[in-house]
Every structure is written in C-alpha cells, then in structure tokens.
Amino acid sequence: MAIPSPLLSFAIVVAVLLLPSPSLAGDPELLQDICVADITSTMKVNGFPCKATVTEDDFYFKGLANPGNTNNTYGSVVTGANVEKVPGLNTLGVSLSRIDYAPGGLNPPHTHPRATEIVFVLQGTLDVGFITTGNKLIAKTITAGDVFVFPRGLVHFQKNNEDVPAAVISAFNSQLPGTQSLPMTLFAATPEVPNYVLTKAFQVGSKEVEKIKSRLAQKKS
C-alpha cells in the first residue's frame, strides 16, 4: 500500500481542520427558501416536515406583547416564540422568548442544549450568571437596555432581587433550543431518578430528597 507523502498528509489535515465542526454548528443550513413546519405531522425527522399550504400567519406571533403570569413557585414565566408557536421558523435557526419576573422571581438554573442565548432587558434589574465547565461563575447585575449572553449548553440563571417586576427578551440561534431545568430534571423526572443517586450526588439524606421531590411534583402537576 502506498504511503501518503508529507505534503499530501498535510493537505488532508488542513482540509479536515477547515471543515465546520458539528459540535459548534447551530441548526442545519437551509436547502430552500422556506419550510413551514407541519406541527401535526406524525413523521419523525430532525425538526419538522414542511407543509404544502403556507399563509402569512405561519410567520406571525403576537404572544410576546404582554407580560406573562408569574404567579407560580418560582415567580417567573417564559413565553416562547419558537417553531412550535411560529411554524415559519422551521429550518431558519432562530427563535425568541419573553421572560417575566415577579419581584424576587427566579428563572432557576437550567441549560439550553441546542442554542446560545442572548437576553435584552426590557425593564427592571436582574442578577444573572452562568457556570463554565471549569466550575467558574460568570455573573453580573443587568438593567433596562443591557444585553447579556449565556453560552450554549452551560448552566445559567436570572434572579430579580428588586421589589418591582422585570422582563427580558431572549434570542436563540435555534428554532427550538430546548430547556432542561436542573431542579425538575433531577427531582421530577419520569421515571424518577433513584434516591440513592441523588443522596450520593448531593450528600444529603433520603428525607431531604423526598421532600424536594414532593414539592416539585406539586409544581409539575
């Protein structure tokens, strides 16, 4: 078998390095002008299949105009404008959300596995932050007109420590970024994460784990 020359080997390495990394890419690139999502389709694909009949309403959503109801356990609510609400976003690789916070409200630690998030503060003041894989907290207090970025996949949070409501608009480089809330993921999964896993991970007793599970089960229902 012929051995590649050093020049050929070098060319192959350079070509590989210049290829876009799947781990860094966002949603797939477009292959056509539009592909409005058929939300009702039973076909399983990586995204949504395109529907045949398209109207202007497939590209329109008014749900971010008004504050959401923050009367819940955490005192915050996320209103999404993703492909499930705006079918025309299918294959476009972008989406928005509005997040409203009651006084003292918290958007608890969570991740978006498929997107980087950038928030623009509409009103109020928030303490925000994310944690790197090196376990370093990057945190800042932001106020109306400010922008802050949460890198893709990293655990992050927002907390309103003021006595007035706050709100932000969040933008994502994905049509459906996905959200994994750490409390709900760990303590309210179906089937349950075994207690022996949680007691060992958090160095607490089974009573504490059951107490958290019961409270989050009530929130889930």
ZISULKA-V278060 format. One record per residue. N is the residue number from 0. SS is DSSP state (2 for helix, 1 for strand, 0 for the rest). PHI is phi in degrees with one decimal (* if undefined). OMEGA is omega as a letter, one per 30 degrees, with the letter a starting at -180 (999 if undefined). Layout:
n:N ss:SS phi:PHI omega:OMEGA
n:N ss:SS phi:PHI omega:OMEGA
This chain:
n:0 ss:0 phi:* omega:a
n:1 ss:0 phi:-69.9 omega:l
n:2 ss:0 phi:-93.7 omega:a
n:3 ss:0 phi:-59.9 omega:l
n:4 ss:0 phi:-69.1 omega:l
n:5 ss:2 phi:-56.0 omega:a
n:6 ss:2 phi:-66.2 omega:l
n:7 ss:2 phi:-65.9 omega:l
n:8 ss:2 phi:-60.3 omega:l
n:9 ss:2 phi:-62.7 omega:a
n:10 ss:2 phi:-63.0 omega:l
n:11 ss:2 phi:-64.8 omega:l
n:12 ss:2 phi:-61.5 omega:l
n:13 ss:2 phi:-62.2 omega:a
n:14 ss:2 phi:-61.2 omega:l
n:15 ss:2 phi:-64.9 omega:a
n:16 ss:2 phi:-65.9 omega:a
n:17 ss:2 phi:-82.0 omega:l
n:18 ss:0 phi:-68.7 omega:l
n:19 ss:0 phi:-63.8 omega:a
n:20 ss:0 phi:-81.2 omega:l
n:21 ss:0 phi:-58.3 omega:a
n:22 ss:0 phi:-72.4 omega:a
n:23 ss:0 phi:-101.2 omega:a
n:24 ss:0 phi:-75.4 omega:l
n:25 ss:0 phi:-91.2 omega:l
n:26 ss:0 phi:-63.0 omega:a
n:27 ss:0 phi:-57.5 omega:l
n:28 ss:0 phi:-71.6 omega:l
n:29 ss:0 phi:-67.5 omega:l
n:30 ss:0 phi:-114.3 omega:l
n:31 ss:0 phi:-158.4 omega:a
n:32 ss:0 phi:-61.5 omega:a
n:33 ss:0 phi:-140.4 omega:l
n:34 ss:0 phi:-148.3 omega:a
n:35 ss:0 phi:-63.6 omega:a
n:36 ss:1 phi:-66.6 omega:l
n:37 ss:0 phi:-92.0 omega:a
n:38 ss:0 phi:-63.0 omega:a
n:39 ss:0 phi:-86.3 omega:a
n:40 ss:0 phi:-66.3 omega:l
n:41 ss:0 phi:-92.5 omega:l
n:42 ss:0 phi:-68.6 omega:a
n:43 ss:0 phi:-100.8 omega:l
n:44 ss:0 phi:-136.8 omega:l
n:45 ss:0 phi:-83.3 omega:a
n:46 ss:0 phi:128.9 omega:l
n:47 ss:0 phi:-129.7 omega:l
n:48 ss:0 phi:-68.5 omega:l
n:49 ss:1 phi:-82.2 omega:l
n:50 ss:0 phi:-96.5 omega:a
n:51 ss:0 phi:-80.0 omega:a
n:52 ss:0 phi:-100.1 omega:a
n:53 ss:0 phi:-121.5 omega:l
n:54 ss:0 phi:-130.1 omega:l
n:55 ss:2 phi:-63.5 omega:a
n:56 ss:2 phi:-68.1 omega:l
n:57 ss:2 phi:-67.6 omega:a
n:58 ss:2 phi:-114.7 omega:a
n:59 ss:0 phi:-131.4 omega:l
n:60 ss:0 phi:-157.0 omega:a
n:61 ss:0 phi:-111.4 omega:a
n:62 ss:0 phi:-72.3 omega:a
n:63 ss:0 phi:-97.0 omega:a
n:64 ss:0 phi:-70.5 omega:a
n:65 ss:0 phi:-116.4 omega:l
n:66 ss:0 phi:-60.0 omega:l
n:67 ss:0 phi:-84.1 omega:a
n:68 ss:0 phi:-81.3 omega:a
n:69 ss:0 phi:-95.7 omega:a
n:70 ss:0 phi:-81.9 omega:l
n:71 ss:0 phi:-148.7 omega:a
n:72 ss:0 phi:-56.8 omega:a
n:73 ss:0 phi:-91.2 omega:a
n:74 ss:0 phi:71.4 omega:l
n:75 ss:1 phi:-148.5 omega:l
n:76 ss:1 phi:-148.6 omega:l
n:77 ss:1 phi:-107.0 omega:l
n:78 ss:1 phi:-110.5 omega:a
n:79 ss:1 phi:-90.7 omega:l
n:80 ss:1 phi:-120.2 omega:a
n:81 ss:0 phi:-106.9 omega:a
n:82 ss:0 phi:-61.4 omega:l
n:83 ss:0 phi:-71.9 omega:l
n:84 ss:0 phi:-100.6 omega:a
n:85 ss:0 phi:-125.8 omega:a
n:86 ss:2 phi:-56.1 omega:l
n:87 ss:2 phi:-66.1 omega:l
n:88 ss:2 phi:-74.9 omega:a
n:89 ss:0 phi:-54.2 omega:a
n:90 ss:0 phi:74.9 omega:a
n:91 ss:0 phi:-88.1 omega:l
n:92 ss:0 phi:74.5 omega:l
n:93 ss:0 phi:-140.5 omega:l
n:94 ss:1 phi:-164.0 omega:l
n:95 ss:1 phi:-131.8 omega:l
n:96 ss:1 phi:-143.7 omega:l
n:97 ss:1 phi:-111.4 omega:l
n:98 ss:1 phi:-120.1 omega:l
n:99 ss:1 phi:-111.5 omega:a
n:100 ss:1 phi:-129.5 omega:l
n:101 ss:0 phi:-71.3 omega:l
n:102 ss:0 phi:-53.4 omega:a
n:103 ss:0 phi:79.5 omega:a
n:104 ss:0 phi:-70.2 omega:a
n:105 ss:1 phi:-129.9 omega:l
n:106 ss:1 phi:-94.7 omega:a
n:107 ss:1 phi:-65.6 omega:a
n:108 ss:1 phi:-50.4 omega:a
n:109 ss:1 phi:-156.7 omega:l
n:110 ss:1 phi:-133.9 omega:l
n:111 ss:0 phi:-118.3 omega:a
n:112 ss:0 phi:-67.4 omega:a
n:113 ss:0 phi:-115.3 omega:a
n:114 ss:0 phi:-160.3 omega:l
n:115 ss:0 phi:-82.3 omega:a
n:116 ss:1 phi:-120.3 omega:l
n:117 ss:1 phi:-127.3 omega:a
n:118 ss:1 phi:-110.1 omega:l
n:119 ss:1 phi:-118.7 omega:a
n:120 ss:1 phi:-79.8 omega:l
n:121 ss:1 phi:-78.5 omega:a
n:122 ss:1 phi:-158.1 omega:l
n:123 ss:0 phi:86.1 omega:a
n:124 ss:1 phi:-133.3 omega:a
n:125 ss:1 phi:-131.7 omega:l
n:126 ss:1 phi:-94.2 omega:a
n:127 ss:1 phi:-127.1 omega:l
n:128 ss:1 phi:-175.5 omega:l
n:129 ss:1 phi:-136.6 omega:a
n:130 ss:1 phi:-116.4 omega:l
n:131 ss:0 phi:-76.0 omega:l
n:132 ss:0 phi:-69.1 omega:l
n:133 ss:0 phi:-88.6 omega:l
n:134 ss:0 phi:68.8 omega:l
n:135 ss:0 phi:-102.4 omega:l
n:136 ss:1 phi:-85.9 omega:l
n:137 ss:1 phi:-109.0 omega:a
n:138 ss:1 phi:-135.8 omega:a
n:139 ss:1 phi:-160.2 omega:l
n:140 ss:1 phi:-94.6 omega:a
n:141 ss:1 phi:-122.2 omega:a
n:142 ss:1 phi:-137.2 omega:a
n:143 ss:0 phi:-48.9 omega:a
n:144 ss:0 phi:92.7 omega:a
n:145 ss:0 phi:-82.2 omega:l
n:146 ss:1 phi:-125.3 omega:l
n:147 ss:1 phi:-143.7 omega:a
n:148 ss:1 phi:-113.5 omega:l
n:149 ss:1 phi:-114.8 omega:a
n:150 ss:0 phi:-61.0 omega:a
n:151 ss:0 phi:-52.3 omega:l
n:152 ss:0 phi:81.3 omega:a
n:153 ss:0 phi:-88.7 omega:l
n:154 ss:0 phi:-65.5 omega:a
n:155 ss:1 phi:-148.7 omega:a
n:156 ss:1 phi:-156.3 omega:l
n:157 ss:1 phi:-140.6 omega:a
n:158 ss:1 phi:-135.2 omega:l
n:159 ss:0 phi:-93.9 omega:a
n:160 ss:0 phi:-96.6 omega:a
n:161 ss:0 phi:-94.7 omega:a
n:162 ss:0 phi:-98.3 omega:l
n:163 ss:0 phi:-129.4 omega:l
n:164 ss:0 phi:-64.3 omega:l
n:165 ss:1 phi:-137.2 omega:l
n:166 ss:1 phi:-155.9 omega:l
n:167 ss:1 phi:-135.7 omega:l
n:168 ss:1 phi:-107.1 omega:l
n:169 ss:1 phi:-108.9 omega:l
n:170 ss:1 phi:-115.6 omega:a
n:171 ss:1 phi:-131.3 omega:l
n:172 ss:0 phi:-93.4 omega:l
n:173 ss:0 phi:-156.3 omega:l
n:174 ss:0 phi:-72.0 omega:a
n:175 ss:0 phi:-152.0 omega:a
n:176 ss:0 phi:-65.7 omega:a
n:177 ss:0 phi:75.0 omega:l
n:178 ss:0 phi:-137.0 omega:l
n:179 ss:1 phi:-117.3 omega:l
n:180 ss:1 phi:-76.5 omega:a
n:181 ss:2 phi:-59.2 omega:l
n:182 ss:2 phi:-59.2 omega:a
n:183 ss:2 phi:-69.9 omega:a
n:184 ss:2 phi:-63.0 omega:a
n:185 ss:2 phi:-84.9 omega:a
n:186 ss:2 phi:-112.6 omega:a
n:187 ss:0 phi:-136.1 omega:l
n:188 ss:0 phi:-71.8 omega:l
n:189 ss:0 phi:-127.8 omega:f
n:190 ss:0 phi:-61.5 omega:a
n:191 ss:0 phi:-67.5 omega:l
n:192 ss:0 phi:-69.1 omega:a
n:193 ss:0 phi:-56.5 omega:l
n:194 ss:2 phi:-58.0 omega:a
n:195 ss:2 phi:-65.6 omega:l
n:196 ss:2 phi:-72.9 omega:a
n:197 ss:2 phi:-71.6 omega:l
n:198 ss:2 phi:-65.1 omega:l
n:199 ss:2 phi:-70.9 omega:a
n:200 ss:2 phi:-66.9 omega:a
n:201 ss:2 phi:-101.2 omega:l
n:202 ss:0 phi:55.6 omega:l
n:203 ss:0 phi:-131.2 omega:l
n:204 ss:0 phi:-87.1 omega:a
n:205 ss:2 phi:-65.6 omega:l
n:206 ss:2 phi:-63.8 omega:l
n:207 ss:2 phi:-63.7 omega:l
n:208 ss:2 phi:-63.7 omega:a
n:209 ss:2 phi:-64.0 omega:l
n:210 ss:2 phi:-64.8 omega:l
n:211 ss:2 phi:-65.1 omega:a
n:212 ss:2 phi:-59.3 omega:a
n:213 ss:2 phi:-66.2 omega:l
n:214 ss:2 phi:-67.6 omega:l
n:215 ss:2 phi:-73.6 omega:l
n:216 ss:2 phi:-64.4 omega:l
n:217 ss:2 phi:-64.7 omega:l
n:218 ss:2 phi:-65.3 omega:a
n:219 ss:2 phi:-64.8 omega:a
n:220 ss:0 phi:-81.2 omega:999
